[in-house]
Amino acid sequence: MSTTDAPKKPRETDDVPVPATLRKSLKNRHIQLIALGGAIGTGLFYGSSESIALAGPSILLAYLVGGLAIFAIVRALSEMSVEDPKAGAFSYYATRYWSKRAGFISGWNYWFNYILVSMVELSVVGSFVNYWFPAIPTWVSAAVFLVIICAANLLGVSKFGEFEFWFAIIKIVAVIAMIIGGLAVIIFALPTASGVRASFANWFTVGNGFFPNGLMGQNSDGSWTGLLMALVVVMFSFGGTELIGITAGETEDPKTTIPRATNDIIWRILVFYIGALGVIMAVVPWNTIDGKSSPFVQIFDSVGIHAAAGILNFVCLTAVMSVYNSGLYANSRMLYSLAKQGNAPAYLGKLNSRGVPVAGVLTSAAITAIAVVVVFVWPEFAFNYLMSIATIAGIINWTMIMLTEMKFRKVVAAGGAPEDSELAGKSGKEALDAIHFKLPFAKVTPWVVLAFLALVVVLMCFSTSYRIAVIAGVIWLAILFAAYQLTQAKK
């Protein structure tokens, strides 16, 4: 049963007994914070030190360029989500507007990607817990948080939305506090731990200026550095922003909420990435950010809050929980969508009375638990090989979103819009003009984004740590193609 055919409920809550169908219980505040929280994670709090080391202050340009690309990708997905809000988002759209094979590859690629991301997040949660309770084994922490998040997802989509809402609030408050504290140091010329006067002029005067490593260059050890190489790190920190599309099938008013949340992504990137890192590099000389501690810890220390490490540890713990919460939600809905398409076992397409795909939640949690065991038993294998697949899977996912959007427009122009859409009965230019939330410059934008993603893949080949991801990506796509052919042959 599609969400559009669902019977009306007396009120929007997960507690009212109605026939099994996905509940449209996510409100505007949930979607806004889910979208915002998806762009803020450990990649910003800790991973930003790696990108700063590669490009210096010019990393701000890398985040701006990468942010524009991500904005275009999410706009393309939202264009389809507003007209045809369904669970599974891009997997459903790839099946509906492209081919069943495309839907299979898109859906299973995204599911497996989040399994791997969840695996790593759960494997490191123990290190954050050990900051306060060193005697607790890391596997115990991983098991406890897996059970807690799994239970929360089984309660209903509105409970998932509440969890994500408060997880996001914590991250947002931490970033805003850092920005305000940093600006206070700059405005009032407070002394800093480095002895260098805090000023935005430090972007241009410290360590060979704004472009210390140029666009791209090679170090004496053979490694590559510069603005272009930093793009690789920057793009991976934006993973998760596409979660907006996944929520469309369970959103109260997708035609209003999805466009608002999507359009806000660009200023979120400006404030929470460019604004935060800009303030950090004005207070803390960029060439002293070595990755041994988070840049956020260093700036809190400069403000005089020496409990910064403990504060950030708590924020990162909630960020990890947020990632796994989102991952389990997205994976359960993706399996539900794949089952409805005929691309996954039928049992995954069943819902309980709360509108939760219980089988999808439990199956994803069980596979994640096995993957976490692999991390603890063979950590080097897991991080070096399995995560390289997760790395390239994100680019595969974004690529398929852009390709599917182009297919979507062709189908709409041919008069094949969804029957319950305002586009129904229209074709050609009339249908395209009637699209409620259009991708800007839709004839050109997808090709520009695809070229940009191809550039990122090429740049990955220059890095020894990312080169394996490219090779793994080719192998992974071959496995998905073979798996699809095998399932079709059995049928």
C-alpha positions in Angstrom: 0.0 0.0 0.0 1.4 3.4 -0.9 1.4 6.2 1.7 -1.0 8.2 -0.5 -3.6 5.4 -0.2 -3.4 5.3 3.6 -6.6 5.8 5.6 -6.8 9.0 7.6 -5.9 8.8 11.2 -7.8 10.6 14.0 -4.6 12.4 14.9 -1.0 12.3 14.0 0.6 10.0 16.5 2.2 6.5 16.5 -0.1 5.3 19.3 -3.4 5.3 17.4 -4.3 1.9 16.0 -4.8 2.1 12.3 -4.1 -0.3 9.4 -0.4 -1.0 8.9 1.0 1.8 6.8 3.9 4.3 7.1 2.9 7.1 9.4 3.2 10.7 8.3 4.3 11.8 11.8 7.5 13.8 11.1 6.7 17.5 11.7 8.5 20.5 10.3 10.7 20.9 13.4 11.8 17.3 13.0 12.7 17.6 9.4 14.5 20.9 9.9 16.7 19.5 12.7 17.2 16.1 10.9 18.5 18.1 7.9 20.7 20.3 10.0 22.0 17.4 12.1 22.9 15.4 9.0 25.4 18.0 8.0 27.1 18.2 11.4 29.0 15.2 12.8 32.4 13.9 13.9 33.7 14.9 10.5 33.4 18.5 11.5 34.5 18.1 15.1 37.5 16.0 14.4 37.9 15.4 10.7 38.2 19.1 9.9 41.8 19.0 11.2 42.9 16.8 8.3 41.3 19.1 5.7 42.9 22.2 7.3 46.3 20.5 7.2 45.9 19.9 3.5 44.7 23.3 2.4 45.2 25.8 5.2 42.7 28.7 5.2 41.7 28.0 1.6 39.8 25.0 3.0 36.9 27.5 3.4 36.7 27.6 -0.4 36.7 23.8 -0.5 33.7 23.7 1.8 31.9 26.3 -0.2 32.4 24.5 -3.5 31.6 21.1 -2.0 28.6 22.6 -0.2 27.2 23.9 -3.5 27.6 20.5 -5.0 25.8 18.9 -2.1 23.1 21.5 -2.2 22.5 20.7 -5.9 22.3 16.9 -5.1 19.8 17.4 -2.3 17.8 19.8 -4.5 17.6 17.2 -7.2 16.4 14.6 -4.7 13.9 17.0 -3.2 12.5 17.8 -6.6 11.4 14.2 -6.8 10.5 13.8 -3.1 8.0 16.7 -3.2 6.2 15.4 -6.3 6.3 11.7 -5.3 7.0 11.3 -1.5 7.8 7.7 -0.9 9.8 5.6 1.5 13.1 4.5 0.1 13.5 7.8 -1.8 16.1 7.5 -4.5 15.9 3.7 -4.7 12.1 4.0 -5.4 12.7 6.8 -7.9 15.5 4.9 -9.7 13.1 2.0 -10.1 10.1 4.1 -11.0 11.8 6.5 -13.5 14.8 4.5 -14.6 14.8 0.7 -14.3 14.4 -2.0 -11.8 18.2 -2.7 -12.0 19.0 0.9 -11.1 16.6 0.7 -8.1 18.3 -2.5 -6.9 21.8 -1.0 -7.2 20.8 2.3 -5.7 18.9 0.8 -2.7 21.4 -1.9 -1.8 24.4 0.4 -2.3 22.8 2.9 0.2 21.8 0.2 2.7 25.3 -1.4 2.7 26.9 2.1 2.9 25.0 2.9 6.1 25.7 -0.6 7.5 29.4 0.1 7.2 29.1 3.7 8.6 27.0 2.4 11.5 29.6 -0.3 12.1 32.4 2.2 12.5 30.3 4.6 14.6 29.4 1.8 17.0 33.0 0.6 17.2 34.3 3.9 18.3 31.4 4.7 20.8 33.3 2.8 23.4 36.3 5.2 23.2 34.0 8.1 24.1 32.4 6.2 27.0 35.9 5.2 28.3 36.8 8.9 28.6 34.7 8.8 31.8 34.5 5.1 32.5 37.7 3.4 31.4 36.8 0.1 33.0 33.8 -0.6 30.7 34.8 -2.8 27.7 34.3 -1.1 24.4 32.2 -4.0 23.1 29.7 -3.5 26.0 29.3 0.1 25.1 28.6 -0.8 21.5 26.1 -3.4 22.4 24.2 -1.2 24.8 23.9 1.7 22.4 22.9 -0.7 19.6 20.0 -2.0 21.7 18.9 1.5 22.8 18.8 2.9 19.3 17.1 -0.2 17.9 14.4 0.0 20.6 13.9 3.7 19.9 13.4 3.0 16.2 10.8 0.3 17.0 8.7 2.8 18.9 7.6 4.7 15.8 8.8 7.3 13.4 7.8 10.3 15.6 10.1 8.9 18.4 12.9 8.7 15.9 12.2 12.3 15.0 12.4 13.4 18.6 15.7 11.6 19.2 17.2 13.2 16.1 15.7 16.6 17.1 17.5 16.6 20.5 20.7 15.1 19.1 20.9 17.9 16.6 20.2 20.5 19.2 23.2 19.4 21.2 25.5 19.6 18.2 24.2 23.0 17.1 24.6 24.5 20.6 28.2 23.2 20.7 29.1 24.8 17.3 27.3 28.1 18.1 29.1 28.3 21.5 32.4 27.8 19.8 31.7 30.5 17.2 30.5 33.0 19.9 33.5 32.2 22.1 35.9 32.6 19.2 34.4 35.9 18.2 34.7 37.2 21.8 38.4 36.4 21.7 38.8 38.3 18.4 36.6 41.3 19.3 38.1 41.8 22.8 41.6 40.9 21.8 41.9 38.3 24.5 45.2 36.6 24.9 45.5 33.1 23.3 47.5 30.0 24.2 49.6 30.4 21.0 50.6 33.9 21.7 49.4 35.0 18.3 46.8 37.8 18.4 43.4 36.5 17.3 42.4 38.1 14.0 40.8 37.2 10.7 44.0 38.6 9.2 45.7 35.4 10.4 44.1 33.7 7.3 46.5 35.6 5.1 49.5 36.2 7.4 50.1 32.8 9.1 52.0 29.9 7.4 52.4 31.2 3.8 49.0 32.8 3.5 45.6 31.8 2.3 46.8 29.2 -0.2 49.8 27.7 1.7 49.9 24.6 -0.4 48.4 26.0 -3.7 45.8 24.1 -5.7 47.7 20.9 -5.7 51.3 20.0 -4.9 53.5 17.1 -3.8 55.3 16.9 -0.5 58.9 15.5 -0.1 57.4 12.2 1.1 55.5 11.8 -2.2 52.1 12.6 -0.7 49.8 15.1 -2.4 48.4 18.2 -0.7 46.6 21.4 -1.6 43.0 22.8 -2.1 42.0 20.1 -4.6 43.1 17.2 -2.4 41.2 18.7 0.5 38.0 18.4 -1.6 38.2 14.7 -1.2 38.0 15.0 2.6 35.4 17.7 2.5 33.0 15.8 0.4 33.0 12.8 2.7 32.1 15.1 5.7 28.8 16.0 3.9 27.6 12.4 3.9 24.1 12.0 5.4 22.6 15.2 4.0 20.5 13.2 1.6 18.5 11.8 4.6 15.9 14.5 3.9 14.7 12.5 0.9 14.4 9.3 2.9 12.0 11.1 5.4 9.6 12.4 2.6 7.3 9.3 2.8 6.7 10.0 6.5 6.5 13.8 6.6 3.3 15.6 7.5 3.5 18.2 4.7 6.3 17.3 2.3 5.4 20.0 -0.2 6.2 22.7 2.4 8.6 21.1 4.7 11.0 19.4 2.3 11.7 22.6 0.2 12.2 24.7 3.3 14.7 22.2 4.8 16.5 21.8 1.5 16.9 25.5 0.9 18.3 26.0 4.4 21.2 23.6 3.7 23.3 26.2 2.0 23.3 28.6 4.9 23.8 25.8 7.4 27.0 24.9 5.5 28.0 28.6 5.5 27.5 29.0 9.3 28.4 25.6 10.7 31.3 24.7 8.4 32.7 27.9 6.9 31.8 30.1 9.8 33.1 27.7 12.5 36.3 26.9 10.7 36.9 30.5 9.8 36.7 31.5 13.4 38.9 28.6 14.5 41.7 29.6 12.1 41.4 33.3 13.2 42.0 32.3 16.8 44.2 29.2 16.5 47.0 29.5 13.8 46.1 26.9 11.2 49.6 25.4 11.1 49.3 24.5 14.8 46.2 22.3 14.2 47.9 18.9 13.9 45.0 16.6 14.5 46.2 15.4 17.9 43.2 17.1 19.4 40.0 18.6 17.9 40.2 22.2 16.6 37.1 22.8 18.7 39.0 21.7 21.9 41.9 24.1 21.0 39.6 27.1 20.6 37.7 26.3 23.8 41.1 26.2 25.5 41.9 29.6 24.0 38.7 31.0 25.5 39.7 29.6 28.9 37.3 26.7 29.1 39.7 23.9 30.0 36.9 21.4 30.3 36.7 21.6 26.5 37.8 18.0 26.0 35.1 16.6 28.2 32.4 18.8 26.6 33.4 17.8 23.1 33.6 14.1 24.2 29.9 14.4 25.2 29.0 16.2 21.9 30.8 13.5 19.9 29.1 10.7 21.8 25.7 12.2 20.9 26.9 12.7 17.3 27.8 9.0 17.0 24.4 8.0 18.5 22.7 10.4 16.0 24.5 8.8 13.0 23.5 5.3 14.0 19.9 6.4 14.8 19.7 8.0 11.3 21.4 5.0 9.7 19.1 2.4 11.2 16.0 4.5 10.3 17.2 5.0 6.7 18.2 1.4 6.3 14.9 0.0 7.6 13.0 2.3 5.1 15.3 1.4 2.3 14.7 -2.4 2.9 11.0 -1.7 3.0 11.2 0.1 -0.3 13.3 -2.6 -1.9 10.9 -5.3 -0.8 8.0 -3.3 -2.3 9.9 -3.1 -5.6 10.6 -6.9 -5.6 14.3 -6.2 -5.0 14.4 -7.7 -1.5 12.7 -10.5 0.4 8.9 -9.8 0.9 9.1 -10.1 4.7 11.0 -6.8 4.8 8.0 -5.0 3.3 5.7 -5.7 6.3 4.8 -3.0 8.9 3.5 -3.3 12.4 0.5 -1.4 13.8 2.8 1.6 14.5 3.8 1.8 10.9 7.3 0.5 11.6 9.1 -1.9 9.3 10.2 -4.1 12.2 11.8 -6.7 10.1 13.9 -4.0 8.4 15.0 -2.5 11.7 15.9 -5.8 13.3 17.6 -7.2 10.1 19.7 -4.0 9.8 20.6 -4.0 13.5 21.6 -7.7 13.4 23.9 -7.2 10.3 25.4 -4.1 12.0 26.1 -6.2 15.1 27.9 -8.8 13.1 29.9 -6.1 11.3 30.9 -4.5 14.7 32.2 -7.9 15.8 34.4 -7.9 12.6 35.8 -4.5 13.6 36.7 -5.7 17.1 38.3 -9.0 15.9 40.0 -7.7 12.7 40.2 -3.9 13.1 42.9 -3.3 10.5 41.0 -5.3 7.9 37.7 -3.6 8.7 38.9 -0.1 8.5 41.3 -0.4 5.6 39.0 -2.4 3.3 35.3 -2.3 4.4 35.3 1.5 5.0 36.9 2.2 1.7 33.7 0.7 0.1 31.6 3.0 2.3 33.7 5.9 1.1 33.1 5.3 -2.6 29.5 4.2 -2.0 28.6 7.8 -1.0 29.8 9.0 -4.4 27.9 6.2 -6.2 24.8 7.2 -4.3 25.1 10.9 -5.2 25.8 10.0 -8.9 22.7 7.9 -9.1 20.6 10.7 -7.6 21.6 13.1 -10.3 21.1 10.5 -13.1 17.7 9.6 -11.7 16.6 13.2 -11.6 17.3 13.5 -15.3 15.3 10.3 -15.9 12.5 11.7 -13.8 12.2 14.8 -15.9 12.1 12.8 -19.1 9.3 10.6 -17.7 7.4 13.7 -16.5 7.8 15.4 -19.9 6.4 12.3 -21.6 3.3 12.5 -19.4 4.3 9.7 -17.0 4.0 11.7 -13.7 2.5 10.0 -10.7 -1.3 9.8 -10.8 -1.7 11.5 -7.4 0.6 14.4 -8.4 -0.4 17.8 -9.6 1.6 17.0 -12.7 -0.8 14.1 -13.7 -2.3 14.7 -17.1 0.3 17.1 -18.2 3.3 16.6 -20.6 6.1 18.4 -22.3 7.0 21.9 -21.2 3.7 22.3 -19.3 4.6 19.4 -17.0 8.1 20.5 -16.4 7.0 24.1 -15.6 4.4 22.7 -13.1 7.1 20.9 -11.0 6.6 22.4 -7.5 10.2 22.5 -6.4 12.5 22.7 -9.4 16.2 22.0 -9.5 17.8 25.3 -10.6 19.2 25.2 -14.1 18.1 21.6 -14.5 19.4 21.2 -18.0 23.0 22.0 -16.9 23.3 21.4 -13.1 23.2 17.6 -13.2 26.1 17.5 -15.7 28.1 20.0 -13.7 27.6 17.9 -10.5 28.5 14.7 -12.2 31.7 16.2 -13.6 32.6 17.5 -10.1 32.0 14.0 -8.6 34.2 12.5 -11.3 36.9 15.0 -10.4 36.7 13.9 -6.8 37.1 10.3 -7.8 40.2 11.2 -9.9 41.7 13.1 -7.0 41.1 10.1 -4.7 43.5 8.2 -7.0 46.4 10.5 -5.9 45.9 9.6 -2.2 47.3 6.3 -1.0 44.6 6.2 1.7 41.7 6.8 -0.7 43.1 5.0 -3.8 41.9 1.7 -2.5 38.4 3.1 -2.3 38.3 3.7 -6.0 39.3 0.1 -6.7 36.9 -1.2 -4.1 34.1 0.9 -5.7 34.6 -0.8 -9.1 34.5 -4.2 -7.5 31.5 -3.3 -5.4 29.5 -2.2 -8.5 30.4 -5.4 -10.2 29.1 -7.3 -7.2 25.8 -5.4 -7.2 25.3 -6.0 -11.0 26.0 -9.7 -10.6 23.7 -9.9 -7.6 20.9 -8.3 -9.6 21.4 -10.7 -12.5 21.5 -13.6 -10.1 18.2 -12.7 -8.4 16.5 -12.2 -11.7 17.8 -15.6 -13.0 16.3 -17.3 -9.9 13.0 -15.6 -10.5 
